[in-house]
């Protein structure tokens, strides 16, 4: 990986979340689903979240069904 790409990658990592647990990710995904943000897709795939976890986290059935492509 070149210097510029590596530097850009590191800057992007630091701008998002410093530390994020699985439980925090579920809460964040539920918030993002309610606002319609595309970042929810990235967090779902990054943590490998399941539909059950999101439903237990407070998401509605319709919100979870809309993201069924990304869920295991």
C-alpha positions in Angstrom: 0.0 0.0 0.0 1.4 3.4 -0.9 2.0 6.2 1.6 -0.9 8.4 0.5 -3.4 5.5 0.5 -2.3 4.3 3.9 -2.5 7.9 5.3 -6.0 8.4 3.9 -7.1 5.1 5.2 -5.8 5.9 8.7 -7.5 9.3 8.7 -10.8 7.7 7.8 -10.5 5.3 10.6 -9.9 8.0 13.2 -12.7 10.2 12.0 -15.5 7.6 12.7 -15.3 5.8 16.0 -12.4 5.5 18.4 -13.7 2.3 20.1 -16.9 0.7 19.4 -18.3 -2.4 21.1 -20.8 -4.8 19.6 -23.5 -3.4 21.9 -22.7 0.1 20.9 -22.8 -0.9 17.3 -26.3 -2.3 17.6 -27.5 1.0 19.2 -25.7 3.1 16.5 -27.2 0.9 13.7 -30.7 1.4 15.1 -30.2 5.2 15.2 -28.9 5.1 11.7 -31.7 3.0 10.4 -34.2 5.5 11.8 -32.5 8.4 9.9 -32.0 6.4 6.7 -28.2 6.8 6.8 -26.2 4.4 4.5 -23.5 4.0 7.2 -25.8 1.5 8.9 -25.0 -1.0 6.1 -21.3 -0.7 6.8 -21.7 -1.3 10.5 -24.0 -4.3 10.0 -21.5 -6.0 7.7 -18.5 -4.9 9.8 -19.8 -6.5 13.0 -21.8 -9.3 11.3 -25.0 -8.3 13.1 -28.1 -10.5 13.0 -31.7 -9.5 12.6 -32.4 -10.8 16.2 -29.7 -8.5 17.6 -31.2 -5.4 15.9 -34.7 -6.3 16.9 -33.6 -6.7 20.5 -31.8 -3.4 20.2 -35.0 -1.6 19.4 -35.3 -1.6 15.7 -38.7 -2.2 14.1 -39.5 -5.2 12.0 -39.8 -3.0 8.9 -36.4 -1.4 9.4 -34.8 -4.8 9.8 -36.6 -6.3 6.9 -35.4 -3.5 4.7 -31.8 -4.4 5.5 -32.3 -8.2 5.1 -29.7 -8.3 2.3 -26.9 -7.3 4.8 -28.1 -9.4 7.7 -27.0 -13.0 8.3 
